[in-house]
Amino acid sequence: MATVYSIFIIGCVAVVSIGVKVSLEVDRPWLRVHLSHQAVLECCYRTGTASLPTIWLVHRQPDNGTAVPLLVPASDRVRSGFRTYAGVTCGTLTIGEVKVADTGLYRCWFNDTTIITPGTYLQVYKPLKKTINLSEKTKDSILMAEGILLLLCVLVPSATLLCKSKQLQALKQKKAKREEENIYQGLNLDDCDKAASLYQDLVANVHEEIQLESP
């Protein structure tokens, strides 16, 4: 019955026009509200006359794929009203404790005109629930494991750097030892023996000359 009445109202909108000049303000494209919270929808306009009687319509996603506008009935949870500011009049629709079934496109029809606002899409969402229920003991174990991993992340790089430093120091010492061995290997032992013999002959000659010159 409500659907038939809604179609009749929309048909009247298409043919009824009283000539009231209305300038629409930009509607909010969408509104996302937490389940069981309050939603406030608005359709704002400018007109030279007093506030226009406003009827709220909602387009919900149907099962058969055809979206039929429905009247939004007033109730203890749903109420409509007006507010004005700076020459702008806004029709308001307040929905308390929204449900998932309240999701849809909400539009205003000014029943003294043929004007229907573009509307605001209301999306009602449920918060995500915990998929894994962990005990306190398990949480403590996870925290301990994270602490150990963090400690390893600090100690392993430090130990690696220390080992590399020791290896570099050992290589430097080995290189210095090899250079020292190469210096000794570069000396010719035969030349050393010859030089020693010449030195001894020179000392002997000098000693003989000293003895010959003595009276």
LINVENUR-V967949 format. One record per run of one state. SS is the DSSP state (~ for helix, > for strand, _ for the rest). FROM is the first residue (numbers start at 0). TO is the last residue. If there is no record, write none. Layout:
SS	FROM	TO
SS	FROM	TO
This chain:
_	0	0
~	1	14
_	15	20
>	21	23
_	24	28
>	29	33
_	34	37
>	38	46
_	47	52
>	53	58
_	59	67
>	68	70
_	71	76
>	77	84
_	85	86
>	87	94
_	95	98
~	99	101
_	102	102
>	103	109
_	110	114
>	115	115
_	116	118
>	119	124
_	125	134
~	135	184
_	185	187
~	188	212
_	213	214
